[in-house]
């Protein structure tokens, strides 16, 4: 299943840590990244408004924070004129016990409406609740 999940796992006064899980039918990857409220607010707004106006492609990146070798990049664009969306995901994964870094690059497919709803829910991650999780695909059981 194609999905992306953001989960708040740790927090400080000025920033917090999220676990990002992404998967398609072939691969699944997860890593932790540091963010501030503005990072999530910007992504939330861009996803909610995609692809309206001049917003035909989104590139959202978390930079390499000093002392943290982890990076995340999402490139979101229309795959066709039928509302299908492709999300290219680039993650730098690092095990702090080992000197190696691993680069992971793959894509996840979705639809405009699913992406817009994910953007609307994503802003809830800024509430200071450890364990808060937001999934692109909401499963109802």
C-alpha positions as CSV (number, residue, x, y, z in Angstrom):
1,X,0.0,0.0,0.0
2,X,1.2,3.5,-0.8
3,X,1.3,5.6,2.4
4,X,3.3,8.2,4.3
5,X,3.0,8.6,8.1
6,X,4.4,11.4,10.3
7,X,4.6,10.7,14.0
8,X,5.7,13.1,16.7
9,X,8.1,11.1,19.0
10,X,10.0,13.7,21.0
11,X,9.8,17.4,21.8
12,X,11.8,20.3,23.2
13,X,10.8,24.0,23.6
14,X,11.9,25.1,20.1
15,X,11.6,22.0,18.0
16,X,10.5,18.4,17.9
17,X,11.4,15.1,16.4
18,X,9.2,13.2,14.0
19,X,9.4,9.7,12.6
20,X,8.6,9.6,8.9
21,X,7.4,6.2,7.5
22,X,6.9,5.8,3.8
23,X,6.0,2.8,1.8
24,X,4.9,1.5,-1.6
25,X,4.3,-2.1,-2.7
26,X,8.0,-2.8,-3.0
27,X,9.8,-0.8,-0.2
28,X,9.2,0.6,3.3
29,X,11.5,3.0,5.0
30,X,11.5,5.1,8.1
31,X,13.8,7.6,9.8
32,X,13.6,10.3,12.4
33,X,14.0,14.1,11.7
34,X,14.0,17.3,13.6
35,X,11.4,19.9,12.7
36,X,9.9,23.2,13.9
37,X,6.3,24.2,13.7
38,X,6.9,26.3,10.6
39,X,8.2,23.3,8.6
40,X,5.0,21.3,9.2
41,X,2.8,24.4,8.7
42,X,4.4,25.1,5.3
43,X,4.0,21.5,4.2
44,X,0.4,21.3,5.5
45,X,-0.5,24.4,3.5
46,X,1.2,23.3,0.3
47,X,-0.4,19.9,0.4
48,X,-3.9,21.3,1.2
49,X,-3.7,23.7,-1.8
50,X,-2.1,21.3,-4.3
51,X,-2.3,21.6,-7.4
52,X,-4.4,24.8,-7.5
53,X,-3.0,28.1,-8.8
54,X,0.6,28.0,-9.8
55,X,1.3,25.3,-7.2
56,X,2.0,22.4,-9.8
57,X,5.0,21.0,-7.9
58,X,6.0,21.0,-4.3
59,X,9.6,20.4,-3.1
60,X,9.8,20.2,0.7
61,X,13.2,19.6,2.3
62,X,14.5,19.3,5.8
63,X,18.1,20.4,5.8
64,X,21.0,18.6,7.5
65,X,21.0,20.0,11.0
66,X,24.5,20.4,12.4
67,X,25.4,17.2,14.2
68,X,22.5,15.4,12.6
69,X,23.3,13.6,9.3
70,X,19.6,13.0,8.5
71,X,17.9,14.6,5.6
72,X,14.5,14.3,4.1
73,X,13.1,15.6,0.8
74,X,9.7,15.2,-0.8
75,X,9.0,16.2,-4.4
76,X,5.3,16.1,-5.2
77,X,3.9,16.5,-8.7
78,X,1.0,15.5,-10.9
79,X,1.6,12.2,-12.7
80,X,-1.2,12.8,-15.2
81,X,-4.3,14.9,-16.0
82,X,-6.5,12.4,-14.1
83,X,-5.6,13.5,-10.6
84,X,-2.9,11.0,-9.9
85,X,0.0,12.3,-7.9
86,X,3.5,11.1,-7.5
87,X,5.6,11.7,-4.3
88,X,9.3,11.2,-4.7
89,X,10.9,10.5,-1.3
90,X,14.6,10.9,-0.5
91,X,15.8,10.0,2.9
92,X,19.3,9.9,4.4
93,X,19.4,7.1,7.0
94,X,22.1,6.9,9.6
95,X,22.8,4.5,12.4
96,X,24.6,6.5,15.1
97,X,26.5,3.4,16.2
98,X,28.0,2.9,12.7
99,X,29.8,5.4,10.4
100,X,27.8,4.5,7.3
101,X,25.0,6.5,5.8
102,X,22.4,5.1,3.6
103,X,20.5,6.9,0.9
104,X,17.0,5.8,0.1
105,X,15.0,7.1,-2.9
106,X,11.6,5.8,-4.0
107,X,8.2,7.1,-4.9
108,X,4.7,6.8,-3.5
109,X,1.5,7.3,-5.6
110,X,-1.7,8.9,-4.4
111,X,-4.6,11.1,-5.6
112,X,-5.2,14.8,-5.3
113,X,-8.0,14.5,-2.8
114,X,-6.1,12.1,-0.5
115,X,-3.1,14.4,-0.6
116,X,-5.3,17.5,0.2
117,X,-6.8,15.7,3.2
118,X,-3.4,14.6,4.4
119,X,-2.3,18.3,4.3
120,X,-5.4,19.3,6.3
121,X,-4.6,16.8,9.0
122,X,-0.9,17.3,9.1
123,X,-1.1,20.7,10.9
124,X,-2.4,18.7,13.9
125,X,1.2,17.4,14.3
126,X,2.1,20.9,15.7
127,X,0.1,20.2,18.8
128,X,2.6,19.2,21.6
129,X,1.3,15.6,22.0
130,X,4.0,12.9,22.0
131,X,2.8,9.9,19.9
132,X,0.5,12.0,17.6
133,X,0.4,10.3,14.2
134,X,-0.9,11.5,10.9
135,X,-1.3,9.1,8.0
136,X,-1.8,10.0,4.4
137,X,-4.1,7.0,4.0
138,X,-6.6,6.8,6.8
139,X,-7.8,3.2,7.4
140,X,-11.3,2.7,8.8
141,X,-11.8,-0.7,10.4
